Amino acid sequence: MKISVFGSALAQPESREFIDAQNFGRIAAIEGWEITCGAYKGIMLATAMGSKSEGGSVTGIVWNGSLLTPNEFVDEIIKVDEYLEMSSYLIMNSNIYIFFPGGTGTLMELATTWNLLEHNLLERKLIITIGEEWRELVQLISFYNENSFESGLFIHNVEDSDEAIELIKQFHW
């Protein structure tokens, strides 16, 4: 099972989101799931730290144009030449997508994944958003979606990483 994790690069170690992402990485490692994310800080760092604490490994995607240094908890680094290739790689090479709270970059990744799934351009996939802020945004977009409110049913919103883990375990391949 391949899981891509998305979220804010600005999440701080003491924040709820960072701690929750660390928990997700830890449990994913215990379950033996493959994790891919960006390789920098915030949610990416937290997920990689959690995975590493349980002997898991994380593949990190980095953009050659970035001035940032990949975090030390990423095991494998895949370099891409264009900024949007990072998102494309994360979307096209996973079965499950986890969206922690984030900014416009995370929103763009969620919208792209959602759109591809809505238009049957991805095989059976699972999109999970974590946090009330995503629930409200998905409801708003679904309301105005030309394809109907049901398009929002592609996205499963949960309160925290523990609920996300349970949903992943229930997902039927």
LINLINKA-V233875 format. One record per helix or strand. SS is the DSSP state (h for helix, s for strand). FROM is the first residue (numbers start at 1). LEN is the number of residues. If there is no record, write none. Layout:
BEGIN
ss | from | len
SS | FROM | LEN
SS | FROM | LEN
END
This chain:
BEGIN
ss | from | len
s | 2 | 5
h | 16 | 16
s | 34 | 5
h | 43 | 11
s | 58 | 6
s | 76 | 5
h | 83 | 10
s | 96 | 4
h | 104 | 15
s | 126 | 5
h | 132 | 13
h | 149 | 6
s | 155 | 4
h | 161 | 10
END
